[in-house]
Each structure stands twice: as C-alpha cells, then as structure tokens.
C-alpha cells in the first residue's frame, strides 16, 4: 500500500477487471458497516481501497481536463496568430501598393 502511486498515466495495458469503473462498481456494492463488523482490518483495507479508487478517478479527471484546456488554449493561440499574420500581411500589401503608386 505504501508504494501505490495513483498519479500519472499507466504505460502498460489494462485487463478488464483492472479498470476503474469495474473496481468502483465492485466496491460500491459492499457496506462499510458490515465489513467493520466482520473484521476491523478488512474495514481499514476497504476504506483504503475506496479512497485509492476515488483519488485515482480524480487524477484521471484532472489530467483529462488539463489536456482539454491546453488544446483549447493552443487552438485560440493558433487562431490569434493567424489573424495577426493576415492583418500584418494586409498592412504590408497596402504599404507596398502605396509606395508603388507614388
């Protein structure tokens, strides 16, 4: 448990039973009070697993949102650069047209 790191992408492939949705559904069906009644140690393990899953889900959402924001910012920057370049080229053509007519 101490070496578990819920942050960052995982490089290897997932098996179906390792996916977060499957794990979350499996854990949600268990009642915490019943686990504590059965064994205090298993109750603590259950809480750790629940918190680890939630933390991992939050990390995945955060990374997904960060990537979406970066893509949006990049698209805006590209559009602004394109508009600035077109405006600059138009101004340059106007100056060249004025200097040729003079």
Secondary structure, 3 states (H helix, E strand, C coil): CCCCCCCCCCCCCCCHHHCHHHHHHHHHCCCHHHHHHHCHHHHHHHHHHHHHHHHHHHHHHHHHHHHHHHHHHHHHHHHHHHHHHHHHHHHHHHHHHHHHHC
